Structure formats: C-alpha cells, structure tokens
Amino acid sequence: MRIKLPLTLALIALCSASVNAQQNKWTSRVSVDVSAKDEIKNEIISYAGRELRSLGDIVIVESKPNYRISIVAITTHNQANQETGYALSVTATELNTEDYINALIPECLSKDDARRSGLITALTTGEDIKQHFLFVGSDLRKLCSDTVATIDGEVFQQERKTHQSIMDWLQKNKEQQQQKPSAPARRNTTKKTIR
C-alpha cells in the first residue's frame, strides 16, 4: 500500500504534465488538393499524405483547414514523346479561418453585431499564399517527399517558431504574475477634517 500511493501520485503528475504539454504544442489542419491525371493523382495524395502525417503535428482534413496544399502535376515528355518524369507546381496557402478572424476583430463589436458577421464573411473568403514551388524529376515519391520537406521548412517551421515564442512569453508572464507579492490590504481609515 505504501508503494502504490507514491506511484499513483507520480503517474498523475506525469499525465498532467503530458496533457499540458500537448495543449501547448503547435498543430495544424491541412488539406491536400491534387489536380492530375488519375494514374498519378492517387499516388501523389498517398505519398504527400504519408509525408505530412510523419511530421507529427499535421492533421490532414477535408474541411476547415488552416492550410491548403494545392498540387498540379503533369507527366513530362521528351521530343520523341517518351515519358521522362513529372512536374509538380505546388502552392501552400494559409486560410483565414473564422477563429483567426475573430481574434483580429475588436471586442467592441459584440457577437450579435451585424458588422462583425459582415467582417467575418469578408475576411474569411481569402487565402494568403505562403509559398509556391516547382519540382521536376523522374521519381514521384521523391518529388512528394521534397515537396513536404520544403513546405515544412518554409512555412510550418516559421509557424512553429511563432507559436513557441508566444507560449514562452505566456509562460514568462505567468511566472512573473506568480512572483509578484500581493498588495498589502488597505487599512480601514476614517476621514478626518483638517482645520
């Protein structure tokens, strides 16, 4: 019984720390749109999806993504019309989600204010192009791997750094608030007339 209590407390502390760390970890919802002939379209979706999932902090979704990766792929041919490989035009865009826009809209506009919903509608229709790349090669799997590695380095890594900076600042601010001594309680005083 004596061993079980410390072990149980240690497990609870470990789980709490793990949950807290997961809540502060950057993750993103990503959709992958591929425009290509059917022969290569499914391969690109499979290869790119596998590479994105292997990053560990990307969730592939079909609705409400934070980012969209659009790939237009063609097979390349030489002058004798022999297939030589593939060309992939890749665009990574950040979508203006309603949650993001809500964070930007001033609090002075209440949730019921028609101007607020108008702003949300106007602003959520846009996409911010983060990067555009062109990849050419003969190995489709390697092209997809290079695509994800480039997007990870050029787009997602910057988002991770920004997120970590914010989390560090929040943690530092929280620690400073905890270290501040509380203000001394005011003493009850009575007003005295000065003559």
ABEGO torsion letter per residue (X at the ends): XAAAAAAAAAAAAAAAAAAAAAAABBBBBBBBBBBBBAAAAAAAAAAAAAAAAAAGABBBBABGBABBBBBBBBBBBBAAGBBAEBBBBBBBBBBBBAAAAAAABBAABBAABAAAAAAAAAAAABBBBABBBBBBBABAAAAAAAAAAAAAAAAAAAAAAAAAAAAAAAAAAAAAAAABBBBBBBBBBBBBBBX
